[in-house]
Amino acid sequence: MIMKSILVHKFEDIISVENLLYAWQEFLRGKRNKLDVQQFSFRLMDYIFDLHYDLLNHTYKHGGYQCFRINDPKPRTIHKASVRDRLLHHAVYRVLYPFFDKTFVTDSFSCRNNKGTHKALNRFEWFIRMVSKNNTKTCWILKCDIKKFFASVGQTTLIKILEKYIQDKDTINLLKEIIFSFKPNGLPLGNLTSQLFANVYLNEFDQFVKHKLKVKYYIRYADDFIILSGNKEYLKIIIPLVGNFLENELKLTLHPNKICIKRLNSGADFLGWVNFLGYKILRNKTKRRMLEKIKKNSKLETLNSYWGLLKHGETKDIKKQIIKYF
């Protein structure tokens, strides 16, 4: 039986003026020129002491959200909280993230320090080599997507999961105030805390796959996951098992149109790349999106950011196209 870790930090650690000030410095990165941030900065200490007072006296109420749409790469609805509330999100994150990160499985790669897409793809390549015995055996890959994940997260279920790790009632009540501030259900895209809560929520699924189903070759990035095996029939058996767990325990569903089992030699589409043994090529959608962004913003910083991405695969053709814009 796996023993649950218990958070040792208390409510006072989250709401302390010191933690709020550290959280403010982290929140500021990339936002100094925003008008609402500048207005908050003008009376920073007054606002921080007011927030600390409300938290200490349990009178804090989370405000509403400003809603807007972006395309990155597909259309998404972003919900932006006030500067005051986002500062609190950072303060909560500073205390909770280091604790929860230690409870996550190794092969969860989204929104975690020292993880990310490149490391997920490197892990994927290693798994391919292991399962295919260096391309001497057939490697089958099951790829699944959780349908409308952020909108479907059960807030009450999330609280119950958090309560397994956090015994401090004041901390739980604060987390409830943040989570229930978004109506009617789900997690808002835009909150820093949503990134953490998403991983806490899906860690239940990760633990089930790794420890109950004993799946060895499993990788999850956000709401996408893959399982590799030399046995196609085994992967077919896995599908209803993971689907039932998601529905019964987490109130989530697999996207019916995004469940597929493919042989490696036909190319495995994962995280924007089509992966083969020993090399990968950019997905056509990724290429088009990249070129469109470069057309709109042909600055050197844009080139450098994409150049770093392109070094991870076979990308000679698109590099030639990109250079034309500079």
Phi and psi restraints in degrees (value plus and minus 20) as a CYANA .aco file:
   2 ILE   PHI    -103.9   -63.9
   2 ILE   PSI     104.0   144.0
   3 MET   PHI     -98.9   -58.9
   3 MET   PSI     115.4   155.4
   4 LYS   PHI     -97.0   -57.0
   4 LYS   PSI     115.1   155.1
   5 SER   PHI     -95.3   -55.3
   5 SER   PSI     128.7   168.7
   6 ILE   PHI    -139.2   -99.2
   6 ILE   PSI     111.6   151.6
   7 LEU   PHI     -83.1   -43.1
   7 LEU   PSI     105.4   145.4
   8 VAL   PHI    -110.3   -70.3
   8 VAL   PSI     -43.1    -3.1
   9 HIS   PHI     -87.9   -47.9
   9 HIS   PSI     127.5   167.5
  10 LYS   PHI    -125.4   -85.4
  10 LYS   PSI     149.8   189.8
  11 PHE   PHI     -72.2   -32.2
  11 PHE   PSI     -60.6   -20.6
  12 GLU   PHI     -82.0   -42.0
  12 GLU   PSI     -50.5   -10.5
  13 ASP   PHI     -87.6   -47.6
  13 ASP   PSI     -54.7   -14.7
  14 ILE   PHI     -92.5   -52.5
  14 ILE   PSI     -64.1   -24.1
  15 ILE   PHI    -112.4   -72.4
  15 ILE   PSI     -20.1    19.9
  16 SER   PHI     -79.8   -39.8
  16 SER   PSI     128.9   168.9
  17 VAL   PHI     -79.2   -39.2
  17 VAL   PSI     -58.4   -18.4
  18 GLU   PHI     -80.4   -40.4
  18 GLU   PSI     -66.1   -26.1
  19 ASN   PHI     -86.8   -46.8
  19 ASN   PSI     -57.6   -17.6
  20 LEU   PHI     -84.1   -44.1
  20 LEU   PSI     -57.7   -17.7
  21 LEU   PHI     -88.5   -48.5
  21 LEU   PSI     -62.3   -22.3
  22 TYR   PHI     -82.6   -42.6
  22 TYR   PSI     -61.3   -21.3
  23 ALA   PHI     -82.5   -42.5
  23 ALA   PSI     -57.3   -17.3
  24 TRP   PHI     -82.4   -42.4
  24 TRP   PSI     -62.7   -22.7
  25 GLN   PHI     -81.8   -41.8
  25 GLN   PSI     -58.8   -18.8
  26 GLU   PHI     -92.2   -52.2
  26 GLU   PSI     -58.5   -18.5
  27 PHE   PHI     -83.4   -43.4
  27 PHE   PSI     -55.3   -15.3
  28 LEU   PHI     -83.4   -43.4
  28 LEU   PSI     -45.9    -5.9
  29 ARG   PHI     -76.2   -36.2
  29 ARG   PSI      99.7   139.7
  30 GLY   PHI      58.0    98.0
  30 GLY   PSI     -14.0    26.0
  31 LYS   PHI    -144.5  -104.5
  31 LYS   PSI     -16.0    24.0
  32 ARG   PHI     -79.2   -39.2
  32 ARG   PSI     -48.0    -8.0
  33 ASN   PHI    -110.7   -70.7
  33 ASN   PSI     -20.9    19.1
  34 LYS   PHI     -95.0   -55.0
  34 LYS   PSI     115.8   155.8
  35 LEU   PHI     -80.3   -40.3
  35 LEU   PSI     -65.0   -25.0
  36 ASP   PHI     -86.1   -46.1
  36 ASP   PSI     -52.4   -12.4
  37 VAL   PHI     -90.8   -50.8
  37 VAL   PSI     -61.5   -21.5
  38 GLN   PHI     -83.2   -43.2
  38 GLN   PSI     -59.6   -19.6
  39 GLN   PHI     -85.3   -45.3
  39 GLN   PSI     -59.4   -19.4
  40 PHE   PHI     -87.0   -47.0
  40 PHE   PSI     -59.4   -19.4
  41 SER   PHI     -82.3   -42.3
  41 SER   PSI     -52.6   -12.6
  42 PHE   PHI     -80.1   -40.1
  42 PHE   PSI     -53.8   -13.8
  43 ARG   PHI    -144.9  -104.9
  43 ARG   PSI      24.9    64.9
  44 LEU   PHI     -73.7   -33.7
  44 LEU   PSI     -74.1   -34.1
  45 MET   PHI     -86.3   -46.3
  45 MET   PSI     -56.0   -16.0
  46 ASP   PHI     -80.0   -40.0
  46 ASP   PSI     -67.2   -27.2
  47 TYR   PHI     -86.2   -46.2
  47 TYR   PSI     -58.7   -18.7
  48 ILE   PHI     -87.3   -47.3
  48 ILE   PSI     -63.2   -23.2
  49 PHE   PHI     -86.2   -46.2
  49 PHE   PSI     -56.3   -16.3
  50 ASP   PHI     -83.6   -43.6
  50 ASP   PSI     -63.6   -23.6
  51 LEU   PHI     -84.2   -44.2
  51 LEU   PSI     -65.5   -25.5
  52 HIS   PHI     -79.0   -39.0
  52 HIS   PSI     -62.4   -22.4
  53 TYR   PHI     -82.9   -42.9
  53 TYR   PSI     -65.8   -25.8
  54 ASP   PHI     -84.0   -44.0
  54 ASP   PSI     -60.1   -20.1
  55 LEU   PHI     -86.7   -46.7
  55 LEU   PSI     -64.2   -24.2
  56 LEU   PHI     -82.6   -42.6
  56 LEU   PSI     -56.0   -16.0
  57 ASN   PHI    -116.5   -76.5
  57 ASN   PSI     -11.7    28.3
  58 HIS   PHI      37.9    77.9
  58 HIS   PSI      16.4    56.4
  59 THR   PHI    -131.3   -91.3
  59 THR   PSI     -16.6    23.4
  60 TYR   PHI     -86.9   -46.9
  60 TYR   PSI     113.7   153.7
  61 LYS   PHI    -148.0  -108.0
  61 LYS   PSI     107.6   147.6
  62 HIS   PHI     -90.8   -50.8
  62 HIS   PSI     116.8   156.8
  63 GLY   PHI    -101.1   -61.1
  63 GLY   PSI    -193.5  -153.5
  64 GLY   PHI    -103.7   -63.7
  64 GLY   PSI    -188.1  -148.1
  65 TYR   PHI    -147.8  -107.8
  65 TYR   PSI     126.0   166.0
  66 GLN   PHI    -115.1   -75.1
  66 GLN   PSI     107.9   147.9
  67 CYS   PHI    -126.6   -86.6
  67 CYS   PSI     115.1   155.1
  68 PHE   PHI    -172.1  -132.1
  68 PHE   PSI     143.5   183.5
  69 ARG   PHI    -127.3   -87.3
  69 ARG   PSI     124.0   164.0
  70 ILE   PHI    -154.0  -114.0
  70 ILE   PSI     145.5   185.5
  71 ASN   PHI    -142.5  -102.5
  71 ASN   PSI      79.7   119.7
  72 ASP   PHI    -172.5  -132.5
  72 ASP   PSI      59.5    99.5
  73 PRO   PHI    -105.0   -65.0
  73 PRO   PSI     -45.0    -5.0
  74 LYS   PHI    -116.6   -76.6
  74 LYS   PSI     140.7   180.7
  75 PRO   PHI     -79.2   -39.2
  75 PRO   PSI     111.4   151.4
  76 ARG   PHI    -156.1  -116.1
  76 ARG   PSI     129.1   169.1
  77 THR   PHI    -120.3   -80.3
  77 THR   PSI     100.4   140.4
  78 ILE   PHI    -122.0   -82.0
  78 ILE   PSI     117.0   157.0
  79 HIS   PHI    -135.2   -95.2
  79 HIS   PSI      96.5   136.5
  80 LYS   PHI    -124.0   -84.0
  80 LYS   PSI     101.9   141.9
  81 ALA   PHI    -104.5   -64.5
  81 ALA   PSI     151.8   191.8
  82 SER   PHI     -88.5   -48.5
  82 SER   PSI     143.9   183.9
  83 VAL   PHI     -79.3   -39.3
  83 VAL   PSI     -61.4   -21.4
  84 ARG   PHI     -78.7   -38.7
  84 ARG   PSI     -66.4   -26.4
  85 ASP   PHI     -90.4   -50.4
  85 ASP   PSI     -58.0   -18.0
  86 ARG   PHI     -87.9   -47.9
  86 ARG   PSI     -52.6   -12.6
  87 LEU   PHI     -81.5   -41.5
  87 LEU   PSI     -64.0   -24.0
  88 LEU   PHI     -82.9   -42.9
  88 LEU   PSI     -60.4   -20.4
  89 HIS   PHI     -75.2   -35.2
  89 HIS   PSI     -63.5   -23.5
  90 HIS   PHI     -85.6   -45.6
  90 HIS   PSI     -58.5   -18.5
  91 ALA   PHI     -84.2   -44.2
  91 ALA   PSI     -61.9   -21.9
  92 VAL   PHI     -84.7   -44.7
  92 VAL   PSI     -65.4   -25.4
  93 TYR   PHI     -81.2   -41.2
  93 TYR   PSI     -60.3   -20.3
  94 ARG   PHI     -78.0   -38.0
  94 ARG   PSI     -54.8   -14.8
  95 VAL   PHI    -108.8   -68.8
  95 VAL   PSI     -61.7   -21.7
  96 LEU   PHI    -102.0   -62.0
  96 LEU   PSI     -56.8   -16.8
  97 TYR   PHI     -78.2   -38.2
  97 TYR   PSI     -69.6   -29.6
  98 PRO   PHI     -78.5   -38.5
  98 PRO   PSI     -53.9   -13.9
  99 PHE   PHI     -90.1   -50.1
  99 PHE   PSI     -73.0   -33.0
 100 PHE   PHI     -88.5   -48.5
 100 PHE   PSI     -51.9   -11.9
 101 ASP   PHI     -78.1   -38.1
 101 ASP   PSI     -52.9   -12.9
 102 LYS   PHI     -91.1   -51.1
 102 LYS   PSI     -37.7     2.3
 103 THR   PHI    -110.0   -70.0
 103 THR   PSI     -32.5     7.5
 104 PHE   PHI     -99.1   -59.1
 104 PHE   PSI     133.6   173.6
 105 VAL   PHI     -92.3   -52.3
 105 VAL   PSI     137.0   177.0
 106 THR   PHI     -79.7   -39.7
 106 THR   PSI     -56.8   -16.8
 107 ASP   PHI    -115.6   -75.6
 107 ASP   PSI       9.9    49.9
 108 SER   PHI    -124.7   -84.7
 108 SER   PSI     103.9   143.9
 109 PHE   PHI    -140.2  -100.2
 109 PHE   PSI     -24.0    16.0
 110 SER   PHI    -110.7   -70.7
 110 SER   PSI     116.8   156.8
 111 CYS   PHI      34.4    74.4
 111 CYS   PSI      25.1    65.1
 112 ARG   PHI    -154.7  -114.7
 112 ARG   PSI     124.9   164.9
 113 ASN   PHI     -82.7   -42.7
 113 ASN   PSI     119.4   159.4
 114 ASN   PHI      40.6    80.6
 114 ASN   PSI       8.7    48.7
 115 LYS   PHI    -142.4  -102.4
 115 LYS   PSI    -148.6  -108.6
 116 GLY   PHI      77.2   117.2
 116 GLY   PSI    -199.7  -159.7
 117 THR   PHI     -86.2   -46.2
 117 THR   PSI     -61.7   -21.7
 118 HIS   PHI     -83.7   -43.7
 118 HIS   PSI     -61.9   -21.9
 119 LYS   PHI     -90.1   -50.1
 119 LYS   PSI     -53.8   -13.8
 120 ALA   PHI     -83.3   -43.3
 120 ALA   PSI     -62.4   -22.4
 121 LEU   PHI     -88.2   -48.2
 121 LEU   PSI     -56.3   -16.3
 122 ASN   PHI     -84.9   -44.9
 122 ASN   PSI     -60.4   -20.4
 123 ARG   PHI     -85.0   -45.0
 123 ARG   PSI     -61.2   -21.2
 124 PHE   PHI     -78.9   -38.9
 124 PHE   PSI     -64.7   -24.7
 125 GLU   PHI     -82.9   -42.9
 125 GLU   PSI     -59.5   -19.5
 126 TRP   PHI     -84.3   -44.3
 126 TRP   PSI     -63.3   -23.3
 127 PHE   PHI     -81.6   -41.6
 127 PHE   PSI     -60.6   -20.6
 128 ILE   PHI     -78.3   -38.3
 128 ILE   PSI     -65.3   -25.3
 129 ARG   PHI     -83.8   -43.8
 129 ARG   PSI     -59.7   -19.7
 130 MET   PHI     -87.6   -47.6
 130 MET   PSI     -67.6   -27.6
 131 VAL   PHI     -90.3   -50.3
 131 VAL   PSI     -59.9   -19.9
 132 SER   PHI    -103.8   -63.8
 132 SER   PSI     -21.9    18.1
 133 LYS   PHI      31.6    71.6
 133 LYS   PSI      32.6    72.6
 134 ASN   PHI      36.3    76.3
 134 ASN   PSI      27.2    67.2
 135 ASN   PHI      49.3    89.3
 135 ASN   PSI       5.4    45.4
 136 THR   PHI    -122.2   -82.2
 136 THR   PSI     -30.5     9.5
 137 LYS   PHI    -148.1  -108.1
 137 LYS   PSI     136.9   176.9
 138 THR   PHI     -91.0   -51.0
 138 THR   PSI     112.8   152.8
 139 CYS   PHI    -135.8   -95.8
 139 CYS   PSI     100.4   140.4
 140 TRP   PHI    -123.3   -83.3
 140 TRP   PSI     123.5   163.5
 141 ILE   PHI    -149.0  -109.0
 141 ILE   PSI     101.0   141.0
 142 LEU   PHI    -114.5   -74.5
 142 LEU   PSI     105.7   145.7
 143 LYS   PHI    -141.9  -101.9
 143 LYS   PSI     112.2   152.2
 144 CYS   PHI    -155.5  -115.5
 144 CYS   PSI     138.3   178.3
 145 ASP   PHI    -154.5  -114.5
 145 ASP   PSI     116.1   156.1
 146 ILE   PHI    -106.4   -66.4
 146 ILE   PSI     106.8   146.8
 147 LYS   PHI     -91.2   -51.2
 147 LYS   PSI     106.2   146.2
 148 LYS   PHI      24.3    64.3
 148 LYS   PSI      35.6    75.6
 149 PHE   PHI     -77.8   -37.8
 149 PHE   PSI     -77.5   -37.5
 150 PHE   PHI     -80.8   -40.8
 150 PHE   PSI     -57.9   -17.9
 151 ALA   PHI     -93.1   -53.1
 151 ALA   PSI     -38.0     2.0
 152 SER   PHI    -121.4   -81.4
 152 SER   PSI     -26.7    13.3
 153 VAL   PHI     -79.2   -39.2
 153 VAL   PSI     107.3   147.3
 154 GLY   PHI     -99.5   -59.5
 154 GLY   PSI      95.2   135.2
 155 GLN   PHI     -84.0   -44.0
 155 GLN   PSI     -61.3   -21.3
 156 THR   PHI     -86.2   -46.2
 156 THR   PSI     -59.3   -19.3
 157 THR   PHI     -83.4   -43.4
 157 THR   PSI     -61.7   -21.7
 158 LEU   PHI     -80.3   -40.3
 158 LEU   PSI     -64.0   -24.0
 159 ILE   PHI     -81.0   -41.0
 159 ILE   PSI     -62.0   -22.0
 160 LYS   PHI     -82.3   -42.3
 160 LYS   PSI     -57.1   -17.1
 161 ILE   PHI     -86.6   -46.6
 161 ILE   PSI     -65.3   -25.3
 162 LEU   PHI     -81.0   -41.0
 162 LEU   PSI     -57.0   -17.0
 163 GLU   PHI     -86.4   -46.4
 163 GLU   PSI     -39.9     0.1
 164 LYS   PHI     -91.2   -51.2
 164 LYS   PSI     -42.5    -2.5
 165 TYR   PHI    -129.0   -89.0
 165 TYR   PSI     -43.3    -3.3
 166 ILE   PHI    -139.2   -99.2
 166 ILE   PSI      97.2   137.2
 167 GLN   PHI    -114.9   -74.9
 167 GLN   PSI     -39.1     0.9
 168 ASP   PHI     -91.0   -51.0
 168 ASP   PSI      95.7   135.7
 169 LYS   PHI     -87.0   -47.0
 169 LYS   PSI     -56.0   -16.0
 170 ASP   PHI     -84.6   -44.6
 170 ASP   PSI     -59.1   -19.1
 171 THR   PHI     -84.2   -44.2
 171 THR   PSI     -65.1   -25.1
 172 ILE   PHI     -80.5   -40.5
 172 ILE   PSI     -62.7   -22.7
 173 ASN   PHI     -83.6   -43.6
 173 ASN   PSI     -56.8   -16.8
 174 LEU   PHI     -85.7   -45.7
 174 LEU   PSI     -63.0   -23.0
 175 LEU   PHI     -84.2   -44.2
 175 LEU   PSI     -56.2   -16.2
 176 LYS   PHI     -82.3   -42.3
 176 LYS   PSI     -61.3   -21.3
 177 GLU   PHI     -80.6   -40.6
 177 GLU   PSI     -60.6   -20.6
 178 ILE   PHI     -90.4   -50.4
 178 ILE   PSI     -68.7   -28.7
 179 ILE   PHI     -86.6   -46.6
 179 ILE   PSI     -65.0   -25.0
 180 PHE   PHI     -98.4   -58.4
 180 PHE   PSI     -23.2    16.8
 181 SER   PHI     -89.6   -49.6
 181 SER   PSI     -38.1     1.9
 182 PHE   PHI    -120.9   -80.9
 182 PHE   PSI     102.6   142.6
 183 LYS   PHI    -132.7   -92.7
 183 LYS   PSI     130.2   170.2
 184 PRO   PHI    -109.3   -69.3
 184 PRO   PSI     -35.7     4.3
 185 ASN   PHI    -180.8  -140.8
 185 ASN   PSI     156.0   196.0
 186 GLY   PHI      65.5   105.5
 186 GLY   PSI    -190.3  -150.3
 187 LEU   PHI    -142.5  -102.5
 187 LEU   PSI     119.2   159.2
 188 PRO   PHI     -99.3   -59.3
 188 PRO   PSI     110.7   150.7
 189 LEU   PHI     -90.6   -50.6
 189 LEU   PSI      99.3   139.3
 190 GLY   PHI     113.5   153.5
 190 GLY   PSI     -46.8    -6.8
 191 ASN   PHI    -102.8   -62.8
 191 ASN   PSI     113.3   153.3
 192 LEU   PHI     -79.8   -39.8
 192 LEU   PSI     -58.6   -18.6
 193 THR   PHI     -84.1   -44.1
 193 THR   PSI     -47.3    -7.3
 194 SER   PHI     -83.4   -43.4
 194 SER   PSI     -55.1   -15.1
 195 GLN   PHI     -81.9   -41.9
 195 GLN   PSI     -64.5   -24.5
 196 LEU   PHI     -88.0   -48.0
 196 LEU   PSI     -67.7   -27.7
 197 PHE   PHI     -81.8   -41.8
 197 PHE   PSI     -54.5   -14.5
 198 ALA   PHI     -81.5   -41.5
 198 ALA   PSI     -64.1   -24.1
 199 ASN   PHI     -90.6   -50.6
 199 ASN   PSI     -56.1   -16.1
 200 VAL   PHI     -82.1   -42.1
 200 VAL   PSI     -63.4   -23.4
 201 TYR   PHI     -83.6   -43.6
 201 TYR   PSI     -70.3   -30.3
 202 LEU   PHI     -99.9   -59.9
 202 LEU   PSI     -30.2     9.8
 203 ASN   PHI     -82.9   -42.9
 203 ASN   PSI     -49.8    -9.8
 204 GLU   PHI     -79.7   -39.7
 204 GLU   PSI     -62.1   -22.1
 205 PHE   PHI     -89.0   -49.0
 205 PHE   PSI     -64.3   -24.3
 206 ASP   PHI     -76.4   -36.4
 206 ASP   PSI     -65.2   -25.2
 207 GLN   PHI     -84.9   -44.9
 207 GLN   PSI     -58.0   -18.0
 208 PHE   PHI     -82.6   -42.6
 208 PHE   PSI     -67.1   -27.1
 209 VAL   PHI     -84.0   -44.0
 209 VAL   PSI     -64.6   -24.6
 210 LYS   PHI     -97.5   -57.5
 210 LYS   PSI     -61.0   -21.0
 211 HIS   PHI    -123.4   -83.4
 211 HIS   PSI     -48.8    -8.8
 212 LYS   PHI    -111.6   -71.6
 212 LYS   PSI     -68.4   -28.4
 213 LEU   PHI    -103.0   -63.0
 213 LEU   PSI     -34.6     5.4
 214 LYS   PHI      40.1    80.1
 214 LYS   PSI      17.7    57.7
 215 VAL   PHI     -98.1   -58.1
 215 VAL   PSI     104.2   144.2
 216 LYS   PHI    -106.2   -66.2
 216 LYS   PSI     -61.8   -21.8
 217 TYR   PHI    -127.5   -87.5
 217 TYR   PSI      64.6   104.6
 218 TYR   PHI    -154.9  -114.9
 218 TYR   PSI     115.0   155.0
 219 ILE   PHI    -156.6  -116.6
 219 ILE   PSI     113.5   153.5
 220 ARG   PHI    -141.9  -101.9
 220 ARG   PSI     114.6   154.6
 221 TYR   PHI    -149.0  -109.0
 221 TYR   PSI      89.1   129.1
 222 ALA   PHI      37.3    77.3
 222 ALA   PSI    -141.8  -101.8
 223 ASP   PHI    -120.2   -80.2
 223 ASP   PSI      -7.4    32.6
 224 ASP   PHI    -125.7   -85.7
 224 ASP   PSI     119.7   159.7
 225 PHE   PHI    -164.8  -124.8
 225 PHE   PSI     134.7   174.7
 226 ILE   PHI    -151.6  -111.6
 226 ILE   PSI     130.1   170.1
 227 ILE   PHI    -152.6  -112.6
 227 ILE   PSI     112.5   152.5
 228 LEU   PHI    -130.3   -90.3
 228 LEU   PSI     125.1   165.1
 229 SER   PHI    -180.5  -140.5
 229 SER   PSI     136.1   176.1
 230 GLY   PHI    -104.9   -64.9
 230 GLY   PSI     -22.0    18.0
 231 ASN   PHI    -142.0  -102.0
 231 ASN   PSI      88.6   128.6
 232 LYS   PHI     -82.7   -42.7
 232 LYS   PSI     -58.9   -18.9
 233 GLU   PHI     -84.2   -44.2
 233 GLU   PSI     -55.5   -15.5
 234 TYR   PHI     -80.5   -40.5
 234 TYR   PSI     -62.5   -22.5
 235 LEU   PHI     -86.7   -46.7
 235 LEU   PSI     -55.1   -15.1
 236 LYS   PHI     -83.8   -43.8
 236 LYS   PSI     -56.9   -16.9
 237 ILE   PHI     -88.9   -48.9
 237 ILE   PSI     -55.2   -15.2
 238 ILE   PHI     -83.9   -43.9
 238 ILE   PSI     -56.4   -16.4
 239 ILE   PHI     -74.9   -34.9
 239 ILE   PSI     -74.2   -34.2
 240 PRO   PHI     -86.5   -46.5
 240 PRO   PSI     -48.0    -8.0
 241 LEU   PHI     -86.6   -46.6
 241 LEU   PSI     -66.1   -26.1
 242 VAL   PHI     -92.5   -52.5
 242 VAL   PSI     -55.6   -15.6
 243 GLY   PHI     -83.0   -43.0
 243 GLY   PSI     -63.4   -23.4
 244 ASN   PHI     -85.6   -45.6
 244 ASN   PSI     -60.0   -20.0
 245 PHE   PHI     -82.7   -42.7
 245 PHE   PSI     -66.3   -26.3
 246 LEU   PHI     -79.3   -39.3
 246 LEU   PSI     -63.7   -23.7
 247 GLU   PHI     -91.2   -51.2
 247 GLU   PSI     -65.8   -25.8
 248 ASN   PHI     -97.5   -57.5
 248 ASN   PSI     -56.2   -16.2
 249 GLU   PHI    -118.5   -78.5
 249 GLU   PSI     -51.9   -11.9
 250 LEU   PHI    -142.2  -102.2
 250 LEU   PSI     -19.0    21.0
 251 LYS   PHI      38.7    78.7
 251 LYS   PSI      15.5    55.5
 252 LEU   PHI    -137.4   -97.4
 252 LEU   PSI     139.8   179.8
 253 THR   PHI    -151.9  -111.9
 253 THR   PSI     126.1   166.1
 254 LEU   PHI     -91.5   -51.5
 254 LEU   PSI     120.6   160.6
 255 HIS   PHI     -89.9   -49.9
 255 HIS   PSI      97.4   137.4
 256 PRO   PHI     -83.0   -43.0
 256 PRO   PSI     -46.2    -6.2
 257 ASN   PHI    -110.9   -70.9
 257 ASN   PSI     -18.9    21.1
 258 LYS   PHI    -144.4  -104.4
 258 LYS   PSI       9.5    49.5
 259 ILE   PHI    -126.4   -86.4
 259 ILE   PSI      98.9   138.9
 260 CYS   PHI    -166.7  -126.7
 260 CYS   PSI     127.8   167.8
 261 ILE   PHI    -139.2   -99.2
 261 ILE   PSI     102.1   142.1
 262 LYS   PHI    -151.2  -111.2
 262 LYS   PSI     132.9   172.9
 263 ARG   PHI     -99.0   -59.0
 263 ARG   PSI     124.7   164.7
 264 LEU   PHI     -77.1   -37.1
 264 LEU   PSI     -59.8   -19.8
 265 ASN   PHI     -88.3   -48.3
 265 ASN   PSI     -28.8    11.2
 266 SER   PHI    -114.3   -74.3
 266 SER   PSI     -21.2    18.8
 267 GLY   PHI      72.5   112.5
 267 GLY   PSI     107.8   147.8
 268 ALA   PHI    -128.6   -88.6
 268 ALA   PSI      94.4   134.4
 269 ASP   PHI    -101.5   -61.5
 269 ASP   PSI      94.4   134.4
 270 PHE   PHI    -173.0  -133.0
 270 PHE   PSI     105.3   145.3
 271 LEU   PHI      36.3    76.3
 271 LEU   PSI      22.7    62.7
 272 GLY   PHI      66.6   106.6
 272 GLY   PSI     -22.6    17.4
 273 TRP   PHI    -142.9  -102.9
 273 TRP   PSI     128.6   168.6
 274 VAL   PHI    -117.8   -77.8
 274 VAL   PSI      95.8   135.8
 275 ASN   PHI    -120.7   -80.7
 275 ASN   PSI     115.7   155.7
 276 PHE   PHI    -147.3  -107.3
 276 PHE   PSI     155.8   195.8
 277 LEU   PHI     -90.4   -50.4
 277 LEU   PSI      97.1   137.1
 278 GLY   PHI      68.8   108.8
 278 GLY   PSI     -29.8    10.2
 279 TYR   PHI    -179.5  -139.5
 279 TYR   PSI     144.9   184.9
 280 LYS   PHI    -167.9  -127.9
 280 LYS   PSI     132.8   172.8
 281 ILE   PHI    -144.2  -104.2
 281 ILE   PSI     132.2   172.2
 282 LEU   PHI     -87.4   -47.4
 282 LEU   PSI     119.6   159.6
 283 ARG   PHI     -84.8   -44.8
 283 ARG   PSI     125.9   165.9
 284 ASN   PHI     -78.2   -38.2
 284 ASN   PSI     -59.3   -19.3
 285 LYS   PHI     -81.8   -41.8
 285 LYS   PSI     -59.6   -19.6
 286 THR   PHI     -85.0   -45.0
 286 THR   PSI     -61.9   -21.9
 287 LYS   PHI     -80.0   -40.0
 287 LYS   PSI     -69.3   -29.3
 288 ARG   PHI     -80.8   -40.8
 288 ARG   PSI     -63.7   -23.7
 289 ARG   PHI     -83.5   -43.5
 289 ARG   PSI     -61.2   -21.2
 290 MET   PHI     -83.4   -43.4
 290 MET   PSI     -66.5   -26.5
 291 LEU   PHI     -85.7   -45.7
 291 LEU   PSI     -57.2   -17.2
 292 GLU   PHI     -83.2   -43.2
 292 GLU   PSI     -62.4   -22.4
 293 LYS   PHI     -86.7   -46.7
 293 LYS   PSI     -57.9   -17.9
 294 ILE   PHI     -89.4   -49.4
 294 ILE   PSI     -55.5   -15.5
 295 LYS   PHI     -80.1   -40.1
 295 LYS   PSI     -60.3   -20.3
 296 LYS   PHI     -96.7   -56.7
 296 LYS   PSI     -48.4    -8.4
 297 ASN   PHI    -163.3  -123.3
 297 ASN   PSI      63.3   103.3
 298 SER   PHI    -112.9   -72.9
 298 SER   PSI      34.2    74.2
 299 LYS   PHI    -114.4   -74.4
 299 LYS   PSI     139.1   179.1
 300 LEU   PHI     -81.2   -41.2
 300 LEU   PSI     -56.3   -16.3
 301 GLU   PHI     -82.9   -42.9
 301 GLU   PSI     -57.3   -17.3
 302 THR   PHI     -83.5   -43.5
 302 THR   PSI     -64.5   -24.5
 303 LEU   PHI     -79.8   -39.8
 303 LEU   PSI     -65.5   -25.5
 304 ASN   PHI     -82.4   -42.4
 304 ASN   PSI     -59.5   -19.5
 305 SER   PHI     -85.7   -45.7
 305 SER   PSI     -61.5   -21.5
 306 TYR   PHI     -95.3   -55.3
 306 TYR   PSI     -53.4   -13.4
 307 TRP   PHI     -81.0   -41.0
 307 TRP   PSI     -57.7   -17.7
 308 GLY   PHI     -82.9   -42.9
 308 GLY   PSI     -58.1   -18.1
 309 LEU   PHI     -88.3   -48.3
 309 LEU   PSI     -62.4   -22.4
 310 LEU   PHI     -89.7   -49.7
 310 LEU   PSI     -39.5     0.5
 311 LYS   PHI     -91.5   -51.5
 311 LYS   PSI     -26.9    13.1
 312 HIS   PHI    -111.9   -71.9
 312 HIS   PSI     -16.7    23.3
 313 GLY   PHI    -177.0  -137.0
 313 GLY   PSI    -191.9  -151.9
 314 GLU   PHI    -101.7   -61.7
 314 GLU   PSI      81.9   121.9
 315 THR   PHI    -156.8  -116.8
 315 THR   PSI       6.6    46.6
 316 LYS   PHI     -79.2   -39.2
 316 LYS   PSI     -63.2   -23.2
 317 ASP   PHI     -84.0   -44.0
 317 ASP   PSI     -66.6   -26.6
 318 ILE   PHI     -91.5   -51.5
 318 ILE   PSI     -49.3    -9.3
 319 LYS   PHI     -81.1   -41.1
 319 LYS   PSI     -60.0   -20.0
 320 LYS   PHI     -83.7   -43.7
 320 LYS   PSI     -60.2   -20.2
 321 GLN   PHI     -87.2   -47.2
 321 GLN   PSI     -59.0   -19.0
 322 ILE   PHI     -86.8   -46.8
 322 ILE   PSI     -62.0   -22.0
 323 ILE   PHI     -78.4   -38.4
 323 ILE   PSI     -49.0    -9.0
 324 LYS   PHI     -80.0   -40.0
 324 LYS   PSI     -44.8    -4.8
 325 TYR   PHI    -107.9   -67.9
 325 TYR   PSI     -19.8    20.2
